[in-house]
Amino acid sequence: MIGRQKGNFDVLRQFLHLNETTLARVKSMGMTEKGHRSEFLVVIGEKAETTHSFYFVPTAVEYWLMTTWPRERWYRQWWLGTHPAVSLIDSYTELAEKYPHGLSAIPELPEERSGEVSRMGIQGAKSAAVKHTSVHPEVLALPKETVLEGATV
C-alpha cells in the first residue's frame, strides 16, 4: 500500500517497478483529510502487474481506533485513562460522538491547554492499556461501515 508521496520517486520506480502511469497516479493523490478520508494505491505482484487506488472513509469509531496523529493518540490515552469505569467500546463510542472527525480542525481543548492530557503521559497510557488488554465482545461486533471506492490504474 502506498500513500501520498513527496520528493524523489526513484525508490518506487526501482524497487517496486512502478511504471510512469502508476507513478503519475501516486503523484496526483490528494492530501489526506484527517478524520474524513485517506487515499492509497495498492500494488499487487512482484513487478506491480496490478494496481488499484482506493479511498478509505472510516466511521468515527474506526477513526479513533486507528488514528496515528500524535495529538489524537495522546488524547485517546487520556480519554481512556479518565473513563476507567466505562467499557472499551463505550469509551470509543463516546469519544467518536464528541469528536467524530478527530481533533485536527479543533483548537486546543481546555484539558490539553491545562496540561492535564500531557501530564497523564506514559503512566496514563500504561494504566489505560492494562485496563483494556483483553478483547471485548463488543469490539468484535463493530459495524462494517467502511467505504472502499476502487479504480484500476
MIBA-971178 format. One record per residue (C-alpha): residue number from 1; residue in one letter; x, y, z. Coordinates in pm, 1 decimal. Each point is the difference from the previous one (the first is absolute). Layout:
N
ATOM,num,residu,X,Y,Z
ATOM,NUM,a,X,Y,Z $
...
This chain:
153
ATOM,num,residu,X,Y,Z
ATOM,1,m,0.0,0.0,0.0 $
ATOM,2,i,133.5,339.9,-96.7 $
ATOM,3,g,-129.9,331.6,125.8 $
ATOM,4,r,71.2,352.0,-121.7 $
ATOM,5,q,371.4,48.1,-66.7 $
ATOM,6,k,216.5,306.9,-38.6 $
ATOM,7,g,344.1,34.4,-148.1 $
ATOM,8,n,206.1,-260.3,-180.1 $
ATOM,9,f,-192.7,-289.0,-156.8 $
ATOM,10,d,308.4,-202.5,-99.5 $
ATOM,11,v,-56.8,-249.5,282.6 $
ATOM,12,l,-354.7,-69.4,-120.0 $
ATOM,13,r,120.3,-35.3,-358.0 $
ATOM,14,q,306.7,-212.4,78.1 $
ATOM,15,f,-116.4,-232.0,280.3 $
ATOM,16,l,-375.1,-24.3,-61.2 $
ATOM,17,h,39.2,16.4,-378.5 $
ATOM,18,l,-278.2,254.9,-36.3 $
ATOM,19,n,-55.5,130.0,-352.9 $
ATOM,20,e,-39.4,368.4,-86.1 $
ATOM,21,t,-381.7,-18.8,-4.6 $
ATOM,22,t,-5.6,-140.8,352.8 $
ATOM,23,l,261.6,250.5,120.5 $
ATOM,24,a,-213.4,280.7,-142.9 $
ATOM,25,r,-295.8,-139.9,197.6 $
ATOM,26,v,204.3,1.1,322.1 $
ATOM,27,k,111.0,358.9,-68.8 $
ATOM,28,s,-360.1,111.0,-57.6 $
ATOM,29,m,-141.6,-144.7,323.2 $
ATOM,30,g,-183.3,253.1,209.5 $
ATOM,31,m,90.2,102.7,350.5 $
ATOM,32,t,-128.7,-221.1,280.1 $
ATOM,33,e,-296.8,167.8,162.7 $
ATOM,34,k,50.9,-82.5,367.9 $
ATOM,35,g,-319.4,-138.4,144.3 $
ATOM,36,h,-166.5,-29.2,-340.5 $
ATOM,37,r,188.2,-215.3,-252.1 $
ATOM,38,s,334.5,-130.2,-121.0 $
ATOM,39,e,104.3,-104.2,-347.5 $
ATOM,40,f,230.1,-294.4,-77.2 $
ATOM,41,l,141.4,-193.9,-290.3 $
ATOM,42,v,23.5,-377.6,38.0 $
ATOM,43,v,270.5,-173.5,-202.9 $
ATOM,44,i,-48.4,-372.5,-59.8 $
ATOM,45,g,269.0,-230.3,-137.3 $
ATOM,46,e,377.2,3.4,-14.5 $
ATOM,47,k,18.6,234.4,-295.6 $
ATOM,48,a,-309.4,202.0,90.2 $
ATOM,49,e,-206.9,-176.1,-264.9 $
ATOM,50,t,-322.7,119.7,157.3 $
ATOM,51,t,-64.6,321.7,186.7 $
ATOM,52,h,-316.3,142.1,151.3 $
ATOM,53,s,-66.6,332.6,164.0 $
ATOM,54,f,-259.3,36.5,270.5 $
ATOM,55,y,-137.0,238.9,259.9 $
ATOM,56,f,-35.0,-109.5,357.6 $
ATOM,57,v,-285.9,178.5,177.4 $
ATOM,58,p,-11.9,-116.3,363.8 $
ATOM,59,t,-293.8,28.1,236.3 $
ATOM,60,a,64.2,227.2,297.3 $
ATOM,61,v,73.0,-300.0,226.2 $
ATOM,62,e,235.6,-154.0,-257.7 $
ATOM,63,y,179.1,334.3,-31.5 $
ATOM,64,w,63.3,17.0,375.1 $
ATOM,65,l,111.6,-363.8,8.8 $
ATOM,66,m,256.2,54.1,-277.2 $
ATOM,67,t,119.8,359.5,22.8 $
ATOM,68,t,377.0,38.5,11.8 $
ATOM,69,w,10.6,379.8,27.4 $
ATOM,70,p,195.2,71.0,322.2 $
ATOM,71,r,-246.2,254.3,140.9 $
ATOM,72,e,-288.0,-244.9,-41.3 $
ATOM,73,r,197.3,-296.1,133.2 $
ATOM,74,w,79.3,193.6,319.2 $
ATOM,75,y,-361.2,116.8,29.7 $
ATOM,76,r,-130.0,-352.4,-56.4 $
ATOM,77,q,225.5,-134.3,279.5 $
ATOM,78,w,-110.5,281.8,230.4 $
ATOM,79,w,-365.5,-70.5,-84.9 $
ATOM,80,l,30.6,-372.9,71.4 $
ATOM,81,g,192.2,68.6,321.0 $
ATOM,82,t,-257.2,247.3,129.8 $
ATOM,83,h,-297.2,-225.7,-76.1 $
ATOM,84,p,108.1,-324.1,173.7 $
ATOM,85,a,-352.1,-110.6,96.5 $
ATOM,86,v,-120.4,9.8,-361.4 $
ATOM,87,s,43.0,-300.5,-230.2 $
ATOM,88,l,251.7,32.7,-280.9 $
ATOM,89,i,-261.7,11.1,-276.0 $
ATOM,90,d,-207.6,254.2,191.9 $
ATOM,91,s,309.2,215.8,58.5 $
ATOM,92,y,81.3,2.4,-371.3 $
ATOM,93,t,-364.6,61.7,-89.4 $
ATOM,94,e,-21.4,300.2,235.2 $
ATOM,95,l,327.6,138.4,-134.9 $
ATOM,96,a,-123.8,-47.0,-358.1 $
ATOM,97,e,-331.8,169.0,78.1 $
ATOM,98,k,175.5,296.8,159.4 $
ATOM,99,y,266.2,37.5,-273.6 $
ATOM,100,p,-119.6,-197.4,-306.6 $
ATOM,101,h,275.1,135.6,-226.4 $
ATOM,102,g,281.3,4.4,253.4 $
ATOM,103,l,173.7,309.2,133.7 $
ATOM,104,s,179.6,140.6,-305.9 $
ATOM,105,a,-255.2,274.7,-67.4 $
ATOM,106,i,-57.4,78.6,368.7 $
ATOM,107,p,208.2,252.6,196.3 $
ATOM,108,e,184.6,-122.2,306.2 $
ATOM,109,l,-248.9,-129.9,255.8 $
ATOM,110,p,-6.4,125.2,362.2 $
ATOM,111,e,131.8,-334.3,131.8 $
ATOM,112,e,289.5,21.3,-246.4 $
ATOM,113,r,69.4,366.6,77.3 $
ATOM,114,s,5.8,-71.3,375.5 $
ATOM,115,g,260.8,-273.3,-51.8 $
ATOM,116,e,-231.6,-268.5,135.7 $
ATOM,117,v,28.0,-211.0,-317.5 $
ATOM,118,s,379.2,18.9,-18.6 $
ATOM,119,r,40.3,-45.7,379.1 $
ATOM,120,m,-166.3,-337.5,-26.1 $
ATOM,121,g,289.4,-88.8,-228.9 $
ATOM,122,i,133.9,-349.5,-18.5 $
ATOM,123,q,-136.5,-105.6,339.7 $
ATOM,124,g,-353.0,79.2,-112.7 $
ATOM,125,a,52.8,-180.5,-326.4 $
ATOM,126,k,127.1,-307.7,183.4 $
ATOM,127,s,-289.3,-7.7,244.5 $
ATOM,128,a,-254.7,47.7,-279.6 $
ATOM,129,a,164.3,-276.5,-202.0 $
ATOM,130,v,0.4,-238.8,296.7 $
ATOM,131,k,-371.7,57.9,58.8 $
ATOM,132,h,-79.9,-73.5,-364.0 $
ATOM,133,t,233.4,-289.9,-82.6 $
ATOM,134,s,-261.8,-267.7,-67.6 $
ATOM,135,v,-219.2,8.7,-308.7 $
ATOM,136,h,-353.0,89.1,96.1 $
ATOM,137,p,-285.0,-171.5,-190.9 $
ATOM,138,e,-140.8,343.1,-89.7 $
ATOM,139,v,317.5,85.7,-193.3 $
ATOM,140,l,-53.2,-301.3,-221.1 $
ATOM,141,a,-353.6,119.8,-71.4 $
ATOM,142,l,98.9,340.7,-143.3 $
ATOM,143,p,-202.5,88.7,-310.0 $
ATOM,144,k,164.3,-62.8,-336.1 $
ATOM,145,e,-73.8,346.2,-141.5 $
ATOM,146,t,337.8,64.7,-159.6 $
ATOM,147,v,-33.3,137.5,-351.8 $
ATOM,148,l,253.2,-112.9,-256.7 $
ATOM,149,e,-21.5,150.8,-344.3 $
ATOM,150,g,244.8,-157.9,-243.7 $
ATOM,151,a,126.8,73.0,-345.5 $
ATOM,152,t,259.1,-188.4,-202.5 $
ATOM,153,v,296.7,208.7,-109.0 $
